[in-house]
Amino acid sequence: MTDQPSLIASWQERFDIELEKHLPPASSEPLRLHEAMSYSALAGGKRFRPVLVYAAGRSLDLAEQELHAIAVSIELIHAYSLIHDDLPAMDDDDLRRGRPTCHRAYDEATAILAGDALQALAFAVLARELPDRRKSLEVIRSIADACGSTGMAGGQALDLGAVGQMLDEAALITMH
């Protein structure tokens, strides 16, 4: 039997190294944008989404190496969504994980661009690194659908439209 907490900790540690390898160097142009991308993507957290990817892969007897691109992409999308969610036009948060949000640490325009660039990078990682082209297109389509107007962006739009309203259970389920 595997020591689950140790296994999860090892996945989290290896994932952080993998994630950093996929980010553009903060020393390359455009410097401020790349710095903001790293600032947000490497901000820590529980890395719950990558752990789920690795756990699912393990249950399917897939090699961890085969899962890095998916785990990185999912986490990049999560980082992008947090940047956009924190913006003044959305939740207008000043802090995330105990430090200034991207738009507070940099500026609003840089934060928007950093979020957009992280989302684009997520799909570039998938397109570049998934080995089976047919299956990679299925993965990319599935993740794109989950991010779009009938997924995460749509849920955020419904959330913004519901400010100050009492939602019934059906509307809350649709939003989520």
Secondary structure as UniProt FT lines:
FT   HELIX           4..22
FT   TURN            26..27
FT   HELIX           31..41
FT   HELIX           48..59
FT   TURN            60..61
FT   HELIX           64..86
FT   TURN            88..91
FT   STRAND          95..96
FT   TURN            97..98
FT   STRAND          99..100
FT   HELIX           102..105
FT   HELIX           108..129
FT   HELIX           133..147
FT   TURN            149..151
FT   HELIX           152..161
FT   TURN            162..164
FT   HELIX           169..175
//
